[in-house]
Amino acid sequence: MTATLDHAMTTPAPVRPQARRSSGTRAPRPLAYGSPRKGASTIHIVTPQLQLSSKPAALVLRTARLSGPVFRDDAAEQTGLSISTVNRQVGALLKAGLIRERADLAPAGAIGRPRLPFELNVADFLTLGIHIGYKVTSITTHDLLHRVVGAIQIPTPVADSPEQTLAAIGVSARRFVGRWAGRRVLWAGVALGGRVASGGLVDHPRLGWSAAPVGRIIAETVGLPVSVASHVEAMAAAELVVNPEQKKSSFLYFYAREMVGTAFCVDGMVHTPSAGPPVIGHFPTGPTTLLDPEKTGRLEPTASDTGVVDAAVALGLSVDDIEGVHELARGGDATARALLEERAEVLGRTVALIADIFNPDHIVLGGQAFTDFPATLPTVAKAVKTTSVVPNRDVRVSHSGTTVQQQAAGAVSLDAIYTDPLDALAITA
């Protein structure tokens, strides 16, 4: 259950493609933490494991994250490790600075360090999360609790090549994370649609990318080790981070916004097929009344944000984006409301059919197609119930809500640290 190190290059890095910028603007300097050394750069691109690690250091760190401040004997009971193993791991994590002791919480009259509770150090470290969407890119910083410390959104840059787009995103990310000069930035995580291959190479049909060097460009631009993952799998991993008790069950994660996708989790691990994440945008939708004016019969053109807006325009509604459809529906427009209800029904039917294949213990719905207009959730639930062969499926809405893209990027950025914290710190040293 360790992170897979795909690249560790000690030769000089290739010349970085530059994003277009106005004349007279100087490119920003690399980050102080993790930036390549002049003349011999080392680039670390890691395939995230997206699972709950069983390494002793990871177990102790997770206990500090979920239960801290916690005493060592309690940590031993919660992790199943021996007290001597817990003591060794606590000592190593204290030395690394990832946890800290709370002498102020020691019981009265207690003697010795084992009676000092410890907790996660949320003051000194950050990670950098980047979610590259079809239209919008989110850039976030996260503390070791997976909390969002800061966030911005930028339009996903349109450039002549993927390298230029990625370099522009990297420059924005580097400038943003530079606001936290007093904290050590440990890792960067990138989540995006498409298929992610070894070395952070990405095929993204919607963006027109083939073998785009996402890992390399982001690592060179921000000067940090980088993990790259498919965004729906990363969203499912974020659910495990928030609620690790789901290790005891299986769940199907279904995402819908501008793209649609699924991920399956079992035994505390996000299943990542070697051929890449499942592709469901082409799934047949069945009959529609208002949606899909071009009669494609396919899920993504029908139920994506763009698909709903196209249908609204075809019906004569004056809207430019999906929020315009939401505003009309909230204001009582019957056509806008009917569009959103039909979208919910189409998505619900698709969720039910995929769930019947995997037969998970429960289903998690994520993405703004579900969370931005929650009034249609009863329609989703009804469509699942009437379509599935299994009565009363357990359907839940993602814990991440409208911040699902940010949480996904954060889960990827923290994956190496949560999987093997001491090894990850050694890479960033």
Secondary structure as GFF3:
##gff-version 3
##sequence-region A 1 429
A	DSSP	beta_strand	4	9	.	.	.	ID=ss1
A	DSSP	beta_strand	43	47	.	.	.	ID=ss2
A	DSSP	alpha_helix	56	67	.	.	.	ID=ss3
A	DSSP	alpha_helix	72	79	.	.	.	ID=ss4
A	DSSP	alpha_helix	83	96	.	.	.	ID=ss5
A	DSSP	beta_strand	99	101	.	.	.	ID=ss6
A	DSSP	three_ten_helix	103	105	.	.	.	ID=ss7
A	DSSP	three_ten_helix	113	115	.	.	.	ID=ss8
A	DSSP	beta_strand	118	120	.	.	.	ID=ss9
A	DSSP	beta_strand	125	132	.	.	.	ID=ss10
A	DSSP	beta_strand	136	142	.	.	.	ID=ss11
A	DSSP	beta_strand	148	155	.	.	.	ID=ss12
A	DSSP	alpha_helix	162	177	.	.	.	ID=ss13
A	DSSP	beta_strand	184	192	.	.	.	ID=ss14
A	DSSP	beta_strand	195	197	.	.	.	ID=ss15
A	DSSP	beta_strand	201	204	.	.	.	ID=ss16
A	DSSP	three_ten_helix	205	207	.	.	.	ID=ss17
A	DSSP	beta_strand	209	213	.	.	.	ID=ss18
A	DSSP	alpha_helix	214	222	.	.	.	ID=ss19
A	DSSP	beta_strand	226	230	.	.	.	ID=ss20
A	DSSP	alpha_helix	231	242	.	.	.	ID=ss21
A	DSSP	three_ten_helix	244	248	.	.	.	ID=ss22
A	DSSP	beta_strand	251	256	.	.	.	ID=ss23
A	DSSP	beta_strand	260	266	.	.	.	ID=ss24
A	DSSP	beta_strand	269	270	.	.	.	ID=ss25
A	DSSP	alpha_helix	299	303	.	.	.	ID=ss26
A	DSSP	alpha_helix	305	314	.	.	.	ID=ss27
A	DSSP	alpha_helix	322	330	.	.	.	ID=ss28
A	DSSP	alpha_helix	334	358	.	.	.	ID=ss29
A	DSSP	beta_strand	362	366	.	.	.	ID=ss30
A	DSSP	alpha_helix	368	371	.	.	.	ID=ss31
A	DSSP	three_ten_helix	374	376	.	.	.	ID=ss32
A	DSSP	alpha_helix	377	387	.	.	.	ID=ss33
A	DSSP	beta_strand	395	397	.	.	.	ID=ss34
A	DSSP	three_ten_helix	401	403	.	.	.	ID=ss35
A	DSSP	alpha_helix	404	419	.	.	.	ID=ss36
A	DSSP	alpha_helix	421	428	.	.	.	ID=ss37
###
